[in-house]
Amino acid sequence: MIAASIYARAPYAGQHPLRIPRVSTVLDLTRALGWLPADRYRTSPRAKAPALTAFHDPAYIAALQRAQAEGTVGPEIRARHQLGTLSNPVFPQMFDRPATGVGGVLLGAELLAAAPSGAIHVPGGGTHHGLPDRANGFCYLNDPVLGILALKRAGLSRIVYLDIDAHHCDGVEPAFAGDPAVRMISVHEENRWPFTGALTETALGSAFNLPVPKGLNDTEMALIRDRLILPRIQEFQPEIIVLQAGADALLEDPLARLSLSNRAYRDTLAALRPLAPRLLLLGGGGYNPWSVGRCWTLLWATLSGQPVPDRLPAEAQAILRGLSWNGGGRPPPDEALLTTLEDPPRPGPIRPEIRDRLALLARR
C-alpha cells in the first residue's frame, strides 16, 4: 500500500462532501488489524510540477500552486481554472494533497512496470474528473491519467482502465480516446453528474460505457462483471489493470443512488486479479466515512490475502466508532457498520434494461 500522513487532516470545511476522513481510516483499520506491516507500506512522495504537466497545462499547475500559497483566487482564475468554487474550494493543502495522490500513483506505476507481476493499492488515488486546465468534480489533478501515461512511458502497451465509481470518468476517457494501448471500461449511474459516458459513447473505439439505473444490486453487478468486464478484459490480454474503485456505488453513499454491498467490490477485484500479471488499485469517490473506509480496507484484505473476521476486534471497532460526518444532520450509521468489515450480500432482480444494455455492448 502507498499512502501518506497528509490524509489524516480533513482538507475541507463546511458541508463539502470530502470533509470526512477516508484514506486515514483505511490506514488506521489495516494497522489495527495487523494487515499493514512495514514491508507492505510505502510513504507516498509528492509529485512535482514538471511531472504533472505530462497531462495538465503548466498555467493551471502554476495557478493551483499560487492559490495554495496565497489562500485565495481572483475571479479570472476562478472562471478559467474552476478554483475557489463550491466543488473545488481553496484550502491550505489544495496543491500538496492531490500532488501526493499523484505521487503515490506514479510510484505504484513505476514499481509495477519494473516488476514481472504484483499488485499495489493507492487509496489516495482515483481522482478521475480532473481536466488538463481546470479542477472538476472535487478533483484538482488526474492521477489515473498521469499513472497510465507513466505506464506507457515505461513500455507497457496493453493497459486496462476499469472504473466502477458511481460517476463517469469524464477526465480519463478523453485523454485516451482512440489510443490502442488503453482499453477503458466504466460502470456508472445513469442521469448522474457529470452526465457523460452514454451507452453509445466509445471514445473512438477505446471505451465501453455502461450507465446503470439507480438501485443497482449485487446480482446485477455480478452479471455485468461476467458479461462485460471479464470478457472485454480477457480479450485485450492486458499487461496491467488499473482499477478505480470509488466507493460511492455502495448503498450507504449520500451522493449516488446505487445499492451495492462491498462484497460486490471484493468479488470484482478477486475476479480481475488472474487476468493480468499486474494490478494498480486506486480509490476515488465515496462520501460515507464508514462505508468507504470499510470498503477500501476490505479490498486491501483481498489483495494481500488476509482472512476477514466475522466481527472486528475492539481496536478496529473503536476506529469506526470514532468517525463522524464532521457536520451536517445525517443520522449515525447502523451498528453493523461499526462492528464488521464485510457487508451482507445485497441481491436483487436483474432488470431488463441491464440485460438489454449488456447485449448491445456484447455486439461491439
Helices and strands as residue ranges (DSSP letters): E 2-3, G 5-8, G 17-19, H 23-32, G 38-40, E 42-43, H 49-52, H 58-70, H 75-81, H 96-113, E 118-122, H 143-153, E 159-163, G 173-176, E 182-189, E 207-212, H 218-224, I 225-229, H 230-236, E 240-244, G 247-249, H 262-272, G 273-275, E 278-282, H 289-304, H 314-321, H 336-339, H 352-362
